[in-house]
């Protein structure tokens, strides 16, 4: 798996987790979805993605 695909998997999992937590735990968890979305947008413009750095350290191509 490449780093790009890994970032998509991590972002998708975080969004699903946020939606589940929003529905079952507390509505405030919707802000986790906002954070993930904003981070994806800023990484598209700046090229900096903390998840990509972490995945590279974990050994993804």
Rosetta blueprint (number, residue, H / E / L):
1 X L
2 X L
3 X H
4 X H
5 X H
6 X H
7 X H
8 X H
9 X H
10 X H
11 X H
12 X H
13 X H
14 X H
15 X H
16 X H
17 X H
18 X H
19 X H
20 X H
21 X H
22 X H
23 X H
24 X H
25 X L
26 X L
27 X H
28 X H
29 X H
30 X H
31 X H
32 X H
33 X H
34 X H
35 X H
36 X H
37 X H
38 X H
39 X H
40 X H
41 X H
42 X H
43 X H
44 X H
45 X H
46 X H
47 X L
48 X L
49 X L
50 X H
51 X H
52 X H
53 X H
54 X H
55 X H
56 X H
57 X H
58 X L
59 X L
60 X L
61 X L
